[in-house]
Amino acid sequence: MVIAKTELFDEVLQIRASLFKALAHPARLQILQFLAETKTCISGDISDELPLSRTTVNQHLKELKEVGLIKGHVEGVKMNYCLDYQKVNEMKNLLGSFLDEFELLDDFPCK
């Protein structure tokens, strides 16, 4: 049986990696930023707000939904998108705890 390489790492690292991967594209960052700035759920076509095709934006929305950073639900013939603030806060804590694991020193030997 073939094992996915990610399964070789502990669960916390896998969770971090999936969240960080979701943040690794400027379009997804812009979607998150847009939803955070509007402070409301957006119904309709978010692609009007981005310099990308609707299909490309939908793919990025799907990635963000899969990691739980946004919620999307159908309302009539439109899709409503919102930030999942609980998951965003969880992500902030995960990033903070990850960075806290590194002791940054001024006299780091590799400069």
Phi, psi and omega in degrees: 000136181273134179254135174295139182301328180296334180291349178283351183248157183291164187299321181298316178296323179295319178294314178301313182299319181293321177292314180296324177297321179296334180270359189273017177225134182299330179294319180291323176297320180293322177298312179299317179297316179299314180295324179292320181290324182285338178052033177206168174281140181257124177254140180106212192260106178290339181297342174296338183265353184236153179275041183228161178291159179301319181297316179295316178298318179299323178295319178292321176299319179299316179299316180293323177293321182298325178270356173088008181287335175231158174246146175219132177217150182282133175228100186070237179260003182246160176257136177257129178241135179220153169290144170265095187299327178296316180290323177297317177295321176299318179296317178301317180293320178296317179295316179298315180292326177296312181291329178294340179289343180261128174265109182274120183246144177291332183261035178302128188294336182258095180249000000 
